[in-house]
Amino acid sequence: MQLLNSGNIKEAIHITKDKGVKHVAKLEAKMLQLTLYARTKANNFIDNNRNEQTKLEKITIFLTIIGVFLSLVISFIAIRIVFRYEESLREKNEKLQKAIDEIDVLRGILPICSFCKNVRNDEGYYEKIEGYVSKHSSVDFSHTVYPTCMKEHYPEEYNSIVSMHESKTTTP
């Protein structure tokens, strides 16, 4: 370029034809090497990406299979638990139904004498309350005396029981 600007055109042409051609040939060779290097790197990059994609696909398939397997196991366990609770509930319902079937219920108004405490049955006759309830249910009676009634009706026995109880609690 300097020779050309200084007016030395022949010298510039000679250098361009001789030295320039060699220089351009070297540049082209270097460009071919660079292109080959870039193409090799690109092919390696593509191959690595394909390998990684294959690995990821295998991992995805493996995880999907594991997920399905775990879902099946969890479903199986959940179903077993539900069946167990269902069976337990069924047994409890049967026991409850059996208990309900065994319960005899007295309902309605039961006329009772204010003095003797006898009750009027369905035929209009009076009978002892214990007999009436026993006939209409599975209840049995055991008689005892209420402490206040014992004190009022059997004062001697009441005092004897109280004194005997007091002597037991005060004696060390």
BAROVEX-473726 format. One line per 2 residues: number of its first residue (from 1); their letters; for each residue x, y, z of N, C-alpha, C, O. Coordinates in pm, 1 decimal, decimal comma, always signed. Layout:
BEGIN
NUM> a> X:Y:Z:X:Y:Z:X:Y:Z:X:Y:Z | ... .
***
This chain:
BEGIN
1> mq> +84,0:-118,4:+0,0:+0,0:+0,0:+0,0:+88,3:+124,4:+0,0:+54,5:+223,4:-64,8 | +201,4:+121,1:+72,0:+291,8:+236,8:+74,0:+354,3:+258,8:-64,0:+367,2:+371,7:-111,4 .
3> ll> +392,7:+146,8:-127,0:+452,0:+159,2:-260,4:+351,2:+214,8:-358,8:+384,9:+298,4:-442,6 | +233,7:+170,8:-349,2:+128,8:+217,9:-440,2:+101,8:+365,1:-418,2:+83,5:+438,9:-515,1 .
5> ns> +98,8:+410,0:-294,9:+74,2:+550,7:-262,6:+192,9:+638,6:-305,3:+174,8:+755,0:-341,0 | +313,9:+582,0:-301,5:+430,2:+661,7:-338,8:+451,9:+663,6:-490,1:+543,4:+729,8:-539,1 .
7> gn> +367,5:+590,8:-564,0:+376,7:+591,7:-709,0:+459,5:+479,1:-765,0:+478,6:+474,3:-886,5 | +507,9:+392,0:-687,5:+587,6:+278,5:-729,6:+493,9:+162,6:-760,9:+485,7:+67,6:-683,1 .
9> ik> +425,7:+168,4:-869,1:+321,0:+73,2:-904,4:+383,0:-60,2:-944,1:+329,3:-164,4:-906,5 | +489,5:-61,9:-1015,5:+551,4:-186,8:-1061,1:+600,7:-267,0:-941,8:+580,6:-388,2:-934,1 .
11> ea> +663,9:-199,5:-851,2:+714,4:-266,3:-731,4:+596,2:-324,0:-651,9:+604,2:-435,8:-601,1 | +486,9:-247,7:-641,2:+368,7:-293,1:-567,0:+308,3:-416,7:-631,8:+265,1:-508,6:-562,2 .
13> ih> +304,8:-419,6:-766,5:+249,5:-534,8:-838,0:+339,6:-655,3:-817,2:+290,7:-766,2:-795,7 | +469,3:-635,1:-823,3:+563,9:-744,9:-806,1:+551,1:-806,3:-666,2:+549,1:-928,6:-652,1 .
15> it> +542,6:-723,1:-564,9:+529,1:-773,4:-427,6:+396,6:-846,4:-412,8:+389,0:-952,2:-350,3 | +292,1:-788,5:-471,3:+159,3:-848,3:-458,4:+156,6:-983,3:-526,8:+99,5:-1078,8:-474,1 .
17> kd> +219,6:-992,1:-647,0:+217,1:-1118,7:-718,8:+305,0:-1222,7:-649,5:+269,5:-1340,6:-647,2 | +413,8:-1183,7:-595,5:+507,6:-1280,3:-538,5:+480,4:-1303,2:-389,5:+438,7:-1411,6:-348,5 .
19> kg> +504,2:-1201,3:-311,5:+488,7:-1215,4:-166,4:+341,2:-1222,7:-126,9:+306,3:-1297,4:-35,5 | +256,9:-1149,3:-191,5:+113,1:-1146,7:-157,4:+46,9:-1279,2:-182,4:-38,5:-1322,4:-105,0 .
21> vk> +86,2:-1345,5:-292,4:+26,3:-1474,4:-325,7:+62,2:-1576,5:-218,2:-21,1:-1655,8:-174,3 | +189,0:-1572,0:-177,3:+231,0:-1665,0:-72,1:+155,5:-1635,4:+57,7:+112,2:-1724,8:+130,4 .
23> hv> +142,2:-1505,6:+82,4:+72,5:-1465,6:+204,7:-74,9:-1507,9:+200,8:-127,9:-1558,9:+299,6 | -139,7:-1486,6:+87,7:-281,0:-1525,5:+72,2:-292,2:-1677,8:+83,4:-386,1:-1728,0:+145,2 .
25> ak> -198,1:-1751,6:+24,5:-200,8:-1898,0:+31,8:-189,0:-1943,8:+177,0:-258,4:-2035,9:+219,9 | -98,5:-1876,9:+253,3:-85,7:-1910,8:+395,6:-216,2:-1881,4:+469,7:-261,5:-1960,5:+552,3 .
27> le> -275,7:-1765,3:+438,2:-403,3:-1728,8:+502,9:-512,2:-1830,7:+471,2:-588,1:-1870,4:+559,6 | -519,7:-1872,8:+345,8:-621,7:-1970,9:+307,2:-598,3:-2103,9:+379,6:-692,4:-2169,1:+424,9 .
29> ak> -469,4:-2142,9:+389,5:-438,3:-2268,0:+459,9:-479,0:-2258,6:+605,8:-536,1:-2352,2:+661,6 | -448,7:-2143,2:+667,8:-486,6:-2122,9:+807,8:-639,9:-2121,7:+822,1:-693,3:-2174,8:+919,5 .
31> ml> -709,4:-2062,1:+726,3:-856,8:-2059,1:+730,1:-913,5:-2201,0:+718,4:-1010,7:-2235,2:+785,7 | -852,8:-2282,6:+633,1:-896,8:-2421,4:+619,6:-874,8:-2498,0:+751,1:-960,7:-2574,3:+795,1 .
33> ql> -757,4:-2475,6:+812,5:-729,8:-2539,8:+941,5:-830,7:-2494,1:+1046,0:-884,1:-2575,4:+1121,6 | -856,6:-2363,0:+1049,9:-951,7:-2307,7:+1146,5:-1092,6:-2362,1:+1121,5:-1163,9:-2395,5:+1216,1 .
35> tl> -1132,3:-2371,1:+995,2:-1264,3:-2425,3:+960,3:-1273,2:-2572,2:+1001,2:-1373,8:-2615,9:+1057,2 | -1166,2:-2648,6:+972,6:-1164,4:-2789,7:+1010,9:-1171,8:-2804,7:+1163,3:-1244,4:-2889,7:+1214,7 .
37> ya> -1096,0:-2721,3:+1234,4:-1097,3:-2723,4:+1381,2:-1237,8:-2691,1:+1433,6:-1289,1:-2759,1:+1522,5 | -1299,6:-2585,4:+1376,7:-1434,6:-2545,4:+1419,8:-1535,4:-2655,5:+1389,9:-1623,4:-2683,6:+1471,2 .
39> rt> -1522,1:-2718,8:+1271,0:-1615,3:-2825,9:+1233,9:-1599,0:-2945,2:+1329,1:-1697,9:-3005,3:+1371,1 | -1473,4:-2979,3:+1362,9:-1446,6:-3089,6:+1456,0:-1506,4:-3059,1:+1592,8:-1572,0:-3143,7:+1653,5 .
41> ka> -1482,8:-2936,7:+1640,4:-1539,1:-2896,6:+1770,3:-1691,6:-2901,9:+1767,6:-1753,1:-2949,8:+1862,8 | -1752,8:-2853,8:+1660,7:-1899,4:-2854,5:+1649,1:-1951,6:-2998,0:+1648,7:-2050,9:-3028,4:+1714,7 .
43> nn> -1884,3:-3086,7:+1573,9:-1927,0:-3227,6:+1570,5:-1913,0:-3292,0:+1708,5:-2000,1:-3367,6:+1751,4 | -1802,2:-3261,3:+1777,8:-1784,8:-3313,4:+1913,8:-1894,6:-3260,9:+2005,6:-1949,8:-3335,9:+2086,0 .
45> fi> -1925,9:-3133,4:+1993,7:-2031,0:-3071,7:+2074,6:-2165,4:-3139,6:+2047,1:-2239,6:-3171,5:+2140,0 | -2195,7:-3161,3:+1919,9:-2322,6:-3226,5:+1882,0:-2326,5:-3369,4:+1936,3:-2428,0:-3413,1:+1990,5 .
47> dn> -2213,6:-3442,9:+1921,1:-2208,8:-3580,2:+1972,5:-2227,4:-3582,7:+2124,3:-2301,9:-3665,7:+2176,4 | -2160,1:-3492,4:+2194,8:-2175,6:-3485,3:+2340,9:-2320,0:-3453,6:+2379,0:-2374,5:-3511,7:+2472,9 .
49> nr> -2380,6:-3362,2:+2306,5:-2520,2:-3328,1:+2335,2:-2613,0:-3447,1:+2310,5:-2706,7:-3470,0:+2387,0 | -2586,9:-3522,4:+2204,0:-2667,7:-3642,0:+2175,9:-2650,9:-3744,5:+2289,2:-2747,7:-3805,0:+2335,3 .
51> ne> -2525,6:-3762,1:+2332,5:-2501,1:-3855,7:+2442,8:-2571,8:-3811,2:+2569,8:-2633,2:-3892,4:+2639,0 | -2563,4:-3682,1:+2600,5:-2631,0:-3628,6:+2719,6:-2782,2:-3643,6:+2706,6:-2850,6:-3676,9:+2803,4 .
53> qt> -2833,7:-3618,9:+2586,2:-2977,7:-3633,3:+2564,8:-3019,8:-3778,5:+2585,2:-3123,8:-3804,9:+2645,4 | -2940,0:-3872,2:+2535,8:-2968,8:-4014,4:+2554,1:-2967,3:-4050,6:+2701,9:-3054,8:-4122,7:+2749,9 .
55> kl> -2866,1:-3999,4:+2774,7:-2860,1:-4024,9:+2918,7:-2983,9:-3968,9:+2988,6:-3045,1:-4035,6:+3072,0 | -3019,9:-3845,0:+2953,1:-3137,8:-3783,3:+3015,5:-3264,8:-3860,5:+2983,3:-3352,3:-3874,8:+3068,7 .
57> ek> -3275,2:-3910,0:+2861,0:-3392,5:-3989,7:+2824,8:-3397,9:-4118,4:+2907,4:-3504,9:-4158,4:+2953,3 | -3281,9:-4183,5:+2926,4:-3277,3:-4305,6:+3006,9:-3312,2:-4275,7:+3152,2:-3386,8:-4350,6:+3215,1 .
59> it> -3257,9:-4165,8:+3205,6:-3288,0:-4127,3:+3343,6:-3436,6:-4096,8:+3357,8:-3499,5:-4136,3:+3456,0 | -3492,9:-4025,7:+3258,9:-3636,0:-3992,2:+3263,4:-3721,0:-4118,9:+3261,7:-3817,1:-4130,8:+3337,7 .
61> if> -3685,4:-4212,9:+3175,6:-3760,5:-4338,8:+3169,1:-3746,9:-4414,3:+3301,0:-3845,2:-4466,7:+3353,4 | -3624,7:-4419,9:+3354,5:-3601,0:-4488,4:+3481,4:-3682,3:-4425,0:+3594,3:-3746,9:-4495,3:+3671,9 .
63> lt> -3678,9:-4291,8:+3603,0:-3754,6:-4222,7:+3708,7:-3904,8:-4240,0:+3691,0:-3978,8:-4250,3:+3788,8 | -3949,0:-4243,1:+3566,9:-4092,0:-4265,5:+3541,0:-4132,6:-4405,4:+3588,1:-4237,2:-4422,7:+3650,7 .
65> ii> -4049,0:-4504,4:+3557,5:-4079,2:-4641,3:+3601,3:-4078,5:-4649,2:+3753,4:-4166,5:-4711,4:+3812,8 | -3979,2:-4586,2:+3817,1:-3974,5:-4584,0:+3964,2:-4098,9:-4514,8:+4019,6:-4158,5:-4561,6:+4116,6 .
67> gv> -4137,8:-4402,9:+3957,3:-4257,4:-4330,0:+4002,6:-4383,0:-4415,1:+3992,5:-4465,0:-4417,5:+4084,3 | -4397,5:-4484,5:+3881,4:-4514,0:-4571,5:+3863,3:-4511,2:-4684,4:+3966,0:-4613,8:-4716,6:+4025,8 .
69> fl> -4394,3:-4744,5:+3986,4:-4381,2:-4852,0:+4084,1:-4416,3:-4803,7:+4224,8:-4491,6:-4869,0:+4297,0 | -4360,2:-4687,2:+4263,0:-4391,3:-4632,5:+4395,7:-4539,8:-4599,8:+4408,7:-4599,5:-4621,4:+4514,2 .
71> sl> -4598,7:-4548,1:+4302,4:-4742,6:-4519,2:+4305,6:-4822,7:-4646,7:+4327,1:-4920,1:-4647,9:+4402,3 | -4781,4:-4753,8:+4260,8:-4851,0:-4880,8:+4278,6:-4835,9:-4933,1:+4420,7:-4931,7:-4982,1:+4480,4 .
73> vi> -4714,0:-4922,1:+4474,6:-4690,8:-4968,3:+4612,1:-4774,1:-4885,8:+4710,0:-4839,0:-4941,5:+4798,5 | -4772,6:-4754,3:+4694,5:-4849,7:-4666,7:+4784,1:-4998,4:-4696,4:+4770,8:-5070,4:-4701,3:+4870,5 .
75> sf> -5044,3:-4716,2:+4647,3:-5186,3:-4749,0:+4626,5:-5221,5:-4881,0:+4693,3:-5326,1:-4892,4:+4757,3 | -5135,6:-4980,3:+4679,1:-5159,9:-5110,5:+4741,0:-5168,6:-5097,2:+4892,5:-5259,3:-5152,3:+4955,0 .
77> ia> -5073,9:-5023,8:+4951,8:-5073,9:-5004,4:+5096,9:-5199,4:-4929,5:+5140,0:-5263,5:-4966,8:+5238,2 | -5234,7:-4824,2:+5067,1:-5354,1:-4745,8:+5102,3:-5480,7:-4831,7:+5093,4:-5568,2:-4823,1:+5179,5 .
79> ir> -5489,7:-4913,1:+4990,6:-5607,3:-4999,4:+4974,7:-5614,8:-5100,4:+5089,0:-5722,8:-5127,2:+5141,7 | -5499,4:-5156,7:+5127,3:-5499,1:-5251,5:+5240,0:-5543,9:-5184,4:+5368,5:-5620,5:-5242,2:+5445,6 .
81> iv> -5496,2:-5061,4:+5392,3:-5535,2:-4988,4:+5513,5:-5684,5:-4961,6:+5511,6:-5752,9:-4980,2:+5612,2 | -5734,9:-4918,1:+5397,2:-5879,0:-4889,9:+5386,3:-5959,9:-5017,1:+5409,5:-6060,5:-5014,0:+5480,3 .
83> fr> -5917,1:-5129,0:+5350,6:-5989,7:-5254,6:+5371,0:-5985,9:-5297,1:+5517,3:-6085,0:-5347,0:+5570,6 | -5870,0:-5277,0:+5582,6:-5859,4:-5311,5:+5724,6:-5956,7:-5228,0:+5808,0:-6028,1:-5280,9:+5893,2 .
85> ye> -5958,7:-5096,8:+5782,2:-6050,0:-5009,7:+5856,5:-6195,1:-5042,9:+5822,9:-6282,2:-5037,4:+5909,7 | -6220,3:-5076,8:+5698,6:-6356,1:-5113,2:+5659,9:-6400,7:-5239,8:+5733,1:-6513,9:-5248,2:+5780,8 .
87> es> -6311,3:-5337,5:+5741,6:-6343,1:-5461,0:+5813,3:-6365,3:-5432,8:+5961,2:-6458,6:-5485,7:+6021,6 | -6279,9:-5349,7:+6019,3:-6294,3:-5312,7:+6160,4:-6427,2:-5241,2:+6182,2:-6497,7:-5268,1:+6279,5 .
89> lr> -6460,5:-5151,1:+6092,6:-6587,1:-5078,6:+6103,5:-6705,5:-5174,1:+6089,2:-6805,2:-5161,4:+6160,4 | -6694,0:-5269,6:+5997,0:-6801,5:-5366,9:+5978,0:-6821,3:-5449,6:+6105,9:-6934,3:-5473,9:+6148,0 .
91> ek> -6709,0:-5492,7:+6167,5:-6718,0:-5569,7:+6291,8:-6781,7:-5487,2:+6403,1:-6866,0:-5537,3:+6477,6 | -6741,5:-5361,1:+6414,1:-6799,2:-5274,2:+6517,3:-6947,5:-5250,3:+6492,1:-7027,2:-5246,3:+6585,9 .
93> ne> -6984,4:-5234,3:+6365,2:-7126,3:-5217,2:+6333,2:-7206,1:-5342,2:+6369,0:-7318,2:-5332,5:+6418,8 | -7148,0:-5460,1:+6343,4:-7216,9:-5584,6:+6379,9:-7233,9:-5595,0:+6531,2:-7339,8:-5634,7:+6579,8 .
95> kl> -7127,7:-5558,8:+6606,5:-7137,5:-5560,7:+6753,3:-7241,9:-5461,4:+6801,3:-7321,0:-5490,9:+6890,9 | -7241,4:-5343,3:+6740,6:-7338,8:-5240,7:+6778,7:-7480,6:-5287,3:+6748,1:-7571,4:-5270,0:+6829,5 .
97> qk> -7499,4:-5347,1:+6629,3:-7632,0:-5396,3:+6593,8:-7675,7:-5506,6:+6689,3:-7792,1:-5513,3:+6728,8 | -7580,6:-5593,7:+6726,3:-7612,2:-5700,7:+6821,4:-7652,3:-5640,9:+6956,2:-7747,7:-5687,1:+7018,6 .
99> ai> -7580,0:-5538,6:+7001,0:-7612,5:-5473,0:+7128,4:-7748,8:-5405,3:+7119,4:-7827,8:-5411,1:+7213,6 | -7776,2:-5341,4:+7006,5:-7906,6:-5275,4:+6988,8:-8018,9:-5379,4:+6990,9:-8124,9:-5357,0:+7049,4 .
101> de> -7993,5:-5493,8:+6925,9:-8095,2:-5599,1:+6923,4:-8122,1:-5654,4:+7063,4:-8233,1:-5699,0:+7092,3 | -8020,6:-5651,7:+7150,3:-8036,7:-5706,1:+7285,4:-8100,3:-5606,7:+7382,4:-8142,7:-5645,1:+7491,4 .
103> id> -8107,2:-5481,7:+7344,2:-8161,9:-5381,0:+7435,4:-8314,4:-5383,4:+7427,0:-8373,3:-5369,9:+7319,8 | -8375,5:-5401,1:+7543,2:-8521,0:-5389,6:+7552,7:-8550,0:-5250,5:+7605,4:-8491,4:-5207,4:+7704,8 .
105> vl> -8639,5:-5181,1:+7539,7:-8666,3:-5042,9:+7577,8:-8809,8:-5031,5:+7629,4:-8904,3:-5079,3:+7566,5 | -8823,6:-4967,0:+7745,2:-8956,4:-4932,7:+7796,3:-8984,2:-4789,8:+7753,1:-8902,6:-4700,3:+7775,2 .
107> rg> -9098,9:-4768,9:+7692,0:-9130,4:-4634,9:+7643,7:-9270,5:-4595,9:+7688,4:-9354,8:-4680,0:+7719,6 | -9291,2:-4467,0:+7690,2:-9423,5:-4415,5:+7720,9:-9435,6:-4374,3:+7866,3:-9336,5:-4361,7:+7938,2 .
109> il> -9559,1:-4353,8:+7907,1:-9587,8:-4312,5:+8044,6:-9626,8:-4436,8:+8124,0:-9709,5:-4516,7:+8080,1 | -9566,1:-4451,5:+8240,9:-9591,7:-4566,8:+8325,8:-9664,1:-4517,6:+8451,9:-9603,6:-4451,3:+8536,2 .
111> pi> -9794,2:-4550,2:+8464,6:-9867,7:-4505,9:+8584,3:-9815,8:-4580,0:+8708,2:-9808,7:-4702,9:+8708,6 | -9779,4:-4504,6:+8813,8:-9723,0:-4562,6:+8935,3:-9794,8:-4502,5:+9056,0:-9822,4:-4382,6:+9059,8 .
113> cs> -9824,3:-4586,6:+9153,3:-9891,7:-4541,0:+9275,0:-9793,4:-4459,0:+9358,7:-9678,8:-4499,4:+9378,6 | -9839,0:-4344,0:+9407,2:-9752,9:-4255,6:+9485,7:-9718,9:-4314,6:+9621,5:-9618,9:-4275,9:+9681,9 .
115> fc> -9800,5:-4407,8:+9671,0:-9776,7:-4462,1:+9804,2:-9701,5:-4594,9:+9800,9:-9593,9:-4607,2:+9859,4 | -9757,8:-4693,3:+9732,9:-9695,7:-4826,4:+9736,6:-9596,6:-4849,4:+9622,5:-9523,8:-4948,6:+9623,3 .
117> kn> -9593,1:-4759,5:+9525,2:-9503,0:-4765,1:+9409,0:-9530,5:-4881,6:+9315,3:-9443,4:-4919,2:+9236,8 | -9650,9:-4939,9:+9322,0:-9690,1:-5040,1:+9224,0:-9729,8:-4968,3:+9095,5:-9772,7:-4853,0:+9099,1 .
119> vr> -9715,3:-5037,3:+8980,6:-9746,2:-4976,8:+8851,3:-9865,2:-5046,8:+8789,5:-9891,3:-5164,2:+8815,6 | -9937,5:-4971,7:+8706,2:-10053,7:-5029,1:+8638,2:-10006,3:-5083,4:+8504,0:-9946,1:-5011,5:+8424,2 .
121> nd> -10034,9:-5214,8:+8479,6:-9990,2:-5276,6:+8355,1:-10090,7:-5250,7:+8243,5:-10188,9:-5179,1:+8262,9 | -10065,9:-5309,2:+8126,6:-10150,7:-5284,9:+8009,6:-10292,7:-5340,2:+8025,8:-10384,8:-5295,9:+7957,1 .
123> eg> -10310,3:-5436,7:+8116,5:-10444,0:-5493,1:+8139,7:-10520,1:-5414,6:+8246,1:-10636,2:-5444,9:+8273,7 | -10456,4:-5314,5:+8305,9:-10522,5:-5232,4:+8406,3:-10500,2:-5278,7:+8548,2:-10554,8:-5217,9:+8640,3 .
125> yy> -10421,9:-5384,3:+8571,1:-10394,4:-5435,1:+8704,8:-10264,2:-5374,7:+8756,3:-10173,2:-5341,7:+8680,2 | -10259,2:-5361,8:+8889,6:-10137,0:-5308,9:+8951,9:-10046,3:-5423,5:+8991,1:-10091,2:-5526,7:+9040,8 .
127> ek> -9917,4:-5403,2:+8968,0:-9818,7:-5502,7:+9008,8:-9692,2:-5429,0:+9054,7:-9674,5:-5310,3:+9027,6 | -9605,6:-5501,8:+9124,3:-9482,5:-5440,3:+9173,6:-9398,8:-5393,2:+9053,5:-9393,4:-5459,1:+8949,7 .
129> ie> -9335,8:-5280,7:+9070,6:-9257,5:-5222,6:+8961,8:-9147,2:-5317,1:+8917,0:-9115,5:-5323,4:+8798,3 | -9087,8:-5391,5:+9011,9:-8980,0:-5482,9:+8975,9:-9028,8:-5589,4:+8877,7:-8959,1:-5620,8:+8781,2 .
131> gy> -9147,1:-5644,9:+8901,2:-9203,4:-5747,5:+8813,9:-9235,3:-5692,5:+8676,4:-9206,9:-5755,6:+8574,7 | -9294,8:-5573,5:+8674,4:-9331,5:-5512,0:+8546,4:-9207,9:-5486,9:+8460,0:-9205,8:-5521,6:+8341,9 .
133> vs> -9105,2:-5426,6:+8519,7:-8984,9:-5394,1:+8442,9:-8915,1:-5522,6:+8399,2:-8866,0:-5529,5:+8286,5 | -8909,4:-5623,1:+8483,7:-8845,1:-5749,4:+8447,0:-8917,1:-5817,2:+8331,1:-8852,4:-5875,8:+8244,3 .
135> kh> -9052,4:-5809,9:+8328,2:-9128,5:-5871,4:+8219,4:-9103,8:-5800,1:+8086,0:-9100,0:-5864,0:+7980,9 | -9087,2:-5669,8:+8090,9:-9077,8:-5590,4:+7967,1:-8934,0:-5553,9:+7928,1:-8913,4:-5477,7:+7833,7 .
137> ss> -8837,2:-5606,1:+7998,1:-8697,1:-5579,6:+7962,6:-8612,1:-5692,6:+8017,7:-8663,1:-5787,7:+8076,9 | -8482,3:-5680,8:+7997,4:-8392,1:-5784,7:+8049,6:-8325,9:-5737,6:+8178,4:-8214,7:-5779,4:+8210,7 .
139> vd> -8394,8:-5650,1:+8252,1:-8341,1:-5594,8:+8376,4:-8382,6:-5684,3:+8492,6:-8498,1:-5725,9:+8502,3 | -8286,9:-5713,4:+8580,6:-8314,2:-5784,0:+8706,1:-8286,2:-5686,8:+8819,9:-8204,0:-5596,0:+8807,0 .
141> fs> -8355,5:-5707,0:+8931,2:-8341,5:-5615,9:+9044,2:-8269,2:-5682,8:+9159,0:-8278,4:-5803,9:+9179,1 | -8197,0:-5600,9:+9233,7:-8133,4:-5643,0:+9357,2:-8172,1:-5536,9:+9459,6:-8152,0:-5417,7:+9436,0 .
143> ht> -8227,0:-5579,0:+9572,5:-8277,3:-5482,4:+9668,7:-8172,9:-5446,3:+9773,0:-8092,7:-5529,2:+9815,9 | -8176,6:-5320,8:+9811,8:-8091,2:-5268,3:+9917,0:-8169,9:-5159,3:+9988,6:-8282,2:-5126,8:+9949,9 .
145> vy> -8110,5:-5103,6:+10092,6:-8179,1:-4996,8:+10166,7:-8091,6:-4871,2:+10159,0:-7972,7:-4873,2:+10191,0 | -8154,1:-4764,3:+10116,1:-8087,9:-4635,4:+10107,6:-8053,9:-4589,9:+10250,2:-8137,7:-4605,5:+10339,0 .
147> pt> -7932,6:-4533,5:+10276,1:-7890,6:-4497,4:+10412,2:-7989,8:-4407,5:+10486,3:-8013,6:-4427,7:+10605,4 | -8047,1:-4310,5:+10419,0:-8143,8:-4222,8:+10486,1:-8268,1:-4301,5:+10527,8:-8321,0:-4280,2:+10636,9 .
149> cm> -8314,6:-4391,6:+10442,1:-8431,0:-4475,3:+10475,4:-8397,1:-4570,8:+10589,6:-8480,4:-4595,6:+10676,8 | -8276,6:-4623,7:+10589,1:-8235,4:-4713,7:+10696,9:-8235,9:-4638,5:+10829,1:-8282,3:-4690,8:+10930,4 .
151> ke> -8184,5:-4516,1:+10828,5:-8180,4:-4435,8:+10951,6:-8321,7:-4408,3:+11001,7:-8346,6:-4408,0:+11122,3 | -8414,7:-4385,2:+10908,0:-8552,7:-4353,0:+10945,9:-8630,5:-4477,7:+10988,9:-8702,0:-4473,5:+11089,0 .
153> hy> -8618,0:-4588,1:+10915,5:-8699,8:-4706,1:+10941,8:-8632,0:-4809,7:+11031,2:-8700,5:-4884,9:+11100,5 | -8498,3:-4815,0:+11031,0:-8424,2:-4909,5:+11113,2:-8312,9:-4835,6:+11188,3:-8194,7:-4855,6:+11160,2 .
155> pe> -8351,5:-4749,5:+11284,8:-8250,5:-4665,8:+11350,8:-8148,5:-4746,9:+11430,1:-8031,8:-4708,0:+11435,5 | -8187,3:-4856,4:+11490,9:-8092,1:-4934,8:+11570,8:-7985,1:-4999,5:+11482,0:-7866,3:-4993,4:+11513,8 .
157> ey> -8026,3:-5060,5:+11372,0:-7930,7:-5121,6:+11280,1:-7840,1:-5015,0:+11217,6:-7720,6:-5036,9:+11198,2 | -7899,3:-4899,7:+11186,5:-7821,9:-4791,0:+11127,7:-7712,7:-4745,8:+11223,7:-7596,7:-4733,3:+11184,3 .
159> ns> -7749,4:-4720,8:+11350,9:-7650,6:-4676,3:+11450,3:-7542,5:-4781,8:+11471,4:-7425,6:-4748,1:+11490,2 | -7580,7:-4908,0:+11468,4:-7483,2:-5016,5:+11485,9:-7381,9:-5016,2:+11370,6:-7261,6:-5031,0:+11392,6 .
161> iv> -7431,8:-4999,3:+11248,3:-7343,0:-4997,7:+11131,5:-7251,0:-4875,5:+11135,5:-7132,0:-4887,0:+11106,4 | -7304,9:-4759,4:+11171,0:-7225,4:-4637,0:+11176,8:-7118,2:-4648,0:+11282,9:-7003,4:-4610,9:+11258,4 .
163> sm> -7153,5:-4699,1:+11402,5:-7053,8:-4710,5:+11510,0:-6945,2:-4812,3:+11472,8:-6827,8:-4791,6:+11503,3 | -6984,8:-4922,9:+11406,6:-6886,4:-5021,6:+11364,5:-6792,4:-4960,0:+11259,3:-6672,0:-4985,7:+11262,0 .
165> he> -6844,7:-4881,5:+11169,7:-6762,7:-4815,8:+11067,3:-6667,6:-4713,5:+11129,9:-6552,2:-4702,6:+11088,4 | -6715,7:-4638,5:+11229,6:-6633,6:-4538,7:+11295,2:-6519,8:-4605,3:+11373,7:-6408,4:-4553,3:+11377,9 .
167> sk> -6547,9:-4718,9:+11434,9:-6442,8:-4786,0:+11512,8:-6333,8:-4839,9:+11419,2:-6217,2:-4844,2:+11458,6 | -6368,3:-4880,8:+11297,4:-6270,8:-4930,4:+11200,8:-6181,6:-4816,3:+11151,2:-6061,5:-4835,6:+11132,0 .
169> tt> -6238,7:-4699,0:+11130,6:-6161,3:-4588,2:+11075,8:-6075,2:-4518,7:+11181,4:-5973,6:-4458,4:+11146,6 | -6113,7:-4525,6:+11312,1:-6035,9:-4457,8:+11417,3:-5931,0:-4548,6:+11476,4:-5833,7:-4499,1:+11533,3 .
171> tp> -5946,3:-4680,5:+11465,4:-5849,7:-4773,8:+11522,7:-5730,1:-4785,8:+11428,0:-5745,0:-4817,8:+11310,1 | -5606,5:-4758,3:+11484,7:-5489,1:-4768,8:+11396,1:-5445,7:-4910,5:+11371,8:-5348,8:-4933,8:+11299,5 .
***
